Amino acid sequence: MAAVPDPSPELLQRAAAVRRAAMDLGQRSDAERRHALEAMAEALAADAEAILAANAADLQAAADEGLAPALVARLKLDAAKLSGAIEGVRQVAALPDPLGRRQLHTELDSGLVLERMSVPLGVLGVIFEARPDAVMQIASLAIRSGNGALLKGGREASRSCAAILNALKRGLEGTAVDPSCLELLTSRQESLALLKLDGLVDLIIPRGSNALVRFIQDNTRIPVLGHADGICHLYVDAAADLPQALRIAIDSKTQYPAACNAIETLLLHRSIAPAFLREAIAAFAAAGVELRGDAEACALGVPHPAAEEDWSTEYSDLILSVKVVDDLEAALAHIGRYGSRHTDAICTTDEQAAERFLAAVDSAGVYLNCSTRFADGFRYGFGAEVGISTQTLPPRGPVGLEGLVTYRYRLRGEGHIAADYASGERRFTHRALPL
């Protein structure tokens, strides 16, 4: 990728305007921010035809350019997907207010009271490839949590993103929320220069390829929230219900193979591998999945041999690597070596094995007897998500409203000074008060 340029005076002005609007947004009431989202949803619904037409134009341009199938799948925005995204905006509006929550309330001494209150982060810089629906998700979460947002979609989604943001900003007109709190960046130079807007942008959220995320992480001083890889595993244990495990495996791979929470590797306990693959090979073939196996899996009928790099590859496509392992501990070792700490699952009826897996796998999501495709903010009840974080520090996993706020300590006194406590004249009480 290109070197990171300095922000232009025009970009600095636009970013400063977003920050001013965000400061005002953070002071808006719960009802005002809720009403703003409802107005945004109405505007999106009213502009649905224009948005879908813009997306059709983007899809045609993508076809002409030979865009990768995984990106085309993310780019496509049909009527059902748009309707679901609009409903997601309404769901975010209905969520409890994340701001102004008192997380700590302590009397340090008589008349000296400490509070910790949830407050907005400030301004989010979000860079994403394809995924025009991300504009709706991010904008709704940003405004509900009191944050401004600088949004940069991929060139392949430029028409869709512009149509969506026009609707969102039009919806905000006449509400208590300044439309200037949302801004769309349109050029590659602007997206690169965004990385140097420290002081104006408080958090960068990349959603895209491994190369994009790693480049951003390596070229900014602004905190970055996201994940570079989505290498998810499903382990089918010796005690698995095999028909159930096959349904879960098929769903985890094929329900939306371009998603970061689709499995890329299937691990099979040696004792059940023959019986499982006897049914699975045909089922995956019927679903259009290419299976690549280790030597033992190939001996059991998996048609293509896996190379070493397959275990660390995020296909984002209908390709699945298959490995036969000795036992649960071997599966855990494989996940520990090749996993990306995104989402990993086990199929088993053995409670002890299940608890061992759930405790030992250090991923943002660890599942038992269910599809990895549930790793999603909407499915978690967050209304939407700005992305998925695989870092150890919070927020982790699908990031919704709770991941877009920070906190501030407030201390109220009556002329208290530290010297009185240093001299022993006064003593702290540190008495917990009701939240």
N, C-alpha and C positions, 0 to 999 in steps of 0.2 A: 504494500500500500504506500501511498505518497506520504511525504513528510507533513507534519502538522503545521499549517500556516498560522500566523497571528490573526486574531479576529479583525475584520474590517471595522472602520468607524460606524458603518451602517448596522452591522451585526451587534456591536456593542450597544448602540442606541436601542435596538429592538429588545435585546436581552435585559437591558436596564428597565425598559417599559414593562416587560413581563414581571420583573422583580418588584416594581412599584405596585403593580396590580395584585401580585401575590401577597404583599404585605397588607393590603386592604382586604383581600379575600380572607386572610387568616383571622380578621376581626369580624367577619360576617357571622350571623347567628346560624344555628342548626337549621332553623326553618328557612332562612334565606338561601343557604347552600342546597338544601333539599329541593326547594322550589326551582332553583337554577337547573338542577339535573332533570327535573320533570319537564321543564321547558326545552331542554336539549333533546330529550327523547321525542317530544312532539315535533320538533323541527326536523329531526332525522326521518321520522315517519312521513312527514309532508314532502321531504325531498327524496324519498326512496327511489323513485323512477330515475331521477338525475344521477343518484349515486350508483345505481346498477348500470346505467348507460356508461358512466365513466369507467366502471370496473370492466365492462365488456370491451371498451377501447383499450384498456391496459392489457387484458387477456389477449386481444388480437395482436398487439405490439409484441407481447411476450412470445406468442406463437411464431411471429415473423422472425424474431431474433433467436429462436431455439432455446428458450429459457429451460433450465433443468426441471424435470417433472415435479420434484419436491417443492421447488419455489412456486411453480404454477399452482400446485394444490393449496399452498398457503395464500396465494394471491387471489384465488377465486372467491368472489362474494356473491352468492346467489340470494334469491328472495328469502329463503328460509334462514340462511346464515345471518342476513341483515336483520331480519325480524328477531332472531335470537339475541343479537348484539344490542338491539334497541331495548329488548326486555331486560337485558343485563344492566343497562343504564338505569332503568326504573328500579331494579333490585338494589343497586348501589344507593339510590336515593332513599330507599326504605330502611337501609341498615342503620344501626345506632350510631350516633355521632361519636367519632373517635377523638374529638378535641375537647379540651376543658375537663378531662377526667383527672380526678385527684388520685394519684397512685400511692402517695405517702403523706401522712399527716402526723407530725410529731411536735410535742411541746418540748423545746430544748430547755426552757426555764419559764418561770411565770412571766407571761407577757411576751415571750419570744417563741414564735410558732413557725415551724418549717412545713412547707408543702412541696410536693413534686407534681406538676401538672403537665398533661399531654398537650403538645403544640405542633404546628406544621413544621416540616423540614424547610420549606422555602420554595425553591424552584427545582423542578426535575428536568433533566435533559435525557430524552429517550430516543434512541436510535434503533431502528428495526428494519429488517428486510422483508419485502412483500407484506403480508398480513395487514391489509387496510383496516380490518376490524380492530386491530390494536389501537388505532386512533380513538375509537369510541371507548374502549376499556380504560385506556390510560387517562383520557380527558375526564371521564366520569369519576374515577378514583382520585385524580389530582384535585378536582374541585371539591369533592365531598370531604377530602382530608385537608382542605385549605391551602393547597399548593398550586403554584403556577407551573406551566409545562412548556418547554421547547421541544417540539416533535420533529423528527427527521425520518421519514419513510424512505424505502428504497426507490430508486429511479423507476423500477418496473411498476410501482404502485402510485406514481405521482398524480395521475388524474383522480384516482379513487380517494387518495388522502386529501387532496384539495377540495373535492366535492363534500366529503364528510366534515372537514373542518369548517367549511363555509356554513354548513347547516348548523353545526354546534355553536359557532359564534353568533349566527343569526338568532338562535334560540336564546342566547344569553342577553341579547338586547332587550331592554325593558325590565330585566331582573336587577337584583341588588349586586350581582357579580359582574365586574368589568370584563368584557370579552377579550381585553388585552392580556388577560392572564394565560391565554392559549396562543401559541405562535407556531407556525409551520415553517421549517427550514426546507429549502428546495434544491440547493446545489451541493455538490460534493465538497466544495471548498468550505461551505458553511458547516457541514457536518464534521469536518476535520477541525475547523476552528472552534467548534463547540467545546472541544477537549481542553481548550485554554481559557475557558470562561470561569475559572475559579474566582470566587468572590461574588459572582452573579448566579452561578448554578451550584446547588448543594449536593446533588446526587445524579450520577449518570447510570442509566439502565439500558444496556444493550440487549437486543433480541434479534439473533441472527446466527450466522455461521460461526464455527469455532475460530476461524481466522479473524472475523470482525471483532468478536469479543476479546480475543487475546491482544489484538492491536490496540483496542481502547484501553485495556488494563495496563498496557505497557507505555501508553503515551498521554497520560493525564495525571494531574495531582488531585483531581476531584475524586471522592469515593465512588467506587463502581459496584453495582449490585447486579449479579447475574450469574450465568453459568456458561462455560465454554463448550462443554460436552454433555450429551445426553445418552450415555451408554448404560442402558437399563437391562437388568437380568431377571429372568424367571427361573427359579430352581424347583424342579419336580422331585419331591422327596420319595424315599422308599415307601412311606405310608400314605402317599397321595391317593385321592379319589381320581382315578385316571380319566374317566369321561369329563369330570368337572375340570381337571387340570388342562385337558385339551381345549375345552371351550375358553378357558381363561387365556391360554397361550395364543389361540387364534385371535381373540379380541385384542390382546395386548400388542400384537404385531400388525393386524390388518385393519382395525377400526379406523385408524388414521395414521398410516405409516410415516408420514412426514413430520409428525409431532415429536417433540423431544422426550415425551414420556412413553413412546412405543419401545418395546423390548428390541434389543439388538442381539442378545445372546440367550439361548435356552440351555440350561444346565440340567442333566438327567442323572439321577442316581442309577448306578450300574444295574441294580436288581430289577428295576422297572423299565429300563431303556428299551429292551426288545418289545415288550407288550405295548409301550407307549408309542414307539415309532411305527409299529405295525399299522396303527390307525392314523397317526399324525402325518406321516409322509404324504399319504393320499389327500388328507384334509388340507394341508398347506399347499399342495400342488393345485388343488381345486380353487384355492383362494389366490393363486398366482404368485405364491411366495417361493423364491429360490432358497433352498437349504444348502448350507455349507458346513460340513461336519469334520470333526477330528477323525483319526483313523478308526476308532472303535465305532463311532456313529456311522461312518461310511460303510463299515463292514455290516452294519445293520440296515443298510439301504439308503442312507442319505446320499443323494446323487452327486454332490460336488464336494471336493476336498477343501477344507479351510486352511488358509495360510496364517502365519503368526500374526500378521497385521489385522486379520479379521476380528480378533478378540478385543482390539482397541479401536474399532471403526464404528462411527455412528453413520449407519447407512441412510437413514431417513427415507427408506424405500422398502419395497417388498423383497428384502433379503434378510435372512436370519442365520446366524451361526449357531451350531449345535455341538455341545461337548458332553461326553459321558464322564462322570466323576465317581470316585470311590464311595464318597459319603458326604454328609453335611459339612464336615470340616474342610473337605476339599473344595466344596462349593463356596464356602466362606472365604477360603484362601484365593480362589479365582476372582471373586468379586472385589476382594481387598486389593488385588493387583491391578485389575483392569477396569473396575467400575469408576464412574465419575461422580458418585455421591449424590445422584439425582433421585432415582426411585428403583427399588429392587423388591422382588416378591418371592414368596415360597408357597408351594401347594403341598399341604400335608394334613393328615388327621392326627398326627403324633403331637400332643400338646407340649411335650418336653422339647422336641425338635423346633416347634414353632417359636417357643419362648427363647430358645438359644439364638435362632435366626433374627428375631425381632430385636434382641439385645445386642447382638454382635455386629450387625451390618450398620456401618456409620454413613448412612445416606439421609437425605432430607426427608424421604418417604420410604418406609419399610412396611410391606403389606403381607397379609396372610390370606390365602384363598380368594384373591380378587385381582382384577386387571390393573396393570400399572397405569392405564389410561385415566384412572380416577385422580391422578396427580394434576389437579387443575383448580384454579381459584373459584370458578363458577360451580364446579361439582362439590367443592368444600363448603359452599354457602357464602363465599366472599362477595358474590355478585359479579365480580370480574377480578382480573389480576393484572399487574404491570409486568410480571415476568416470574420466573422461577429462579431462586437462588440456591446454589449448592455449597455456599461457604458455610463454615462452622458457626461463626457468629451470627446472631439474629439480625434481620429476619431471614428465615430459612424456608425452603420449599416455595409453594405458590405465595406470592406477596400481594396481599390486598390492602385494605385501609390501615390495618394495624402496623404494617411495615412501612407506612409513609408518614408516620408521626415520630417525633422525638419527645423529649421532656425538658422542662425548665424548673429549677428550684426557686421557690419564692420564700423569702424569710421576712416576717413581720415582727418588729420589735417596738420597744417603748424607751428608746435612748440607751439600749444595752451596748456595752463596749467590751471587747475581748480582754482588756487589761484587768477587769474585775475578776475574771475567771482565772487568769494567770496568777493573780495575787492570792487567790483563795477566798476573796471576799464574797464571791458568789459561786454556786455549784450548779452544774447541769442536772436536770431531772430526767430528760430523755423519756418522757411519758407518751405512749402511743395514744393518739386521739382517733375518733371515728373518721372513716373515709368519707 
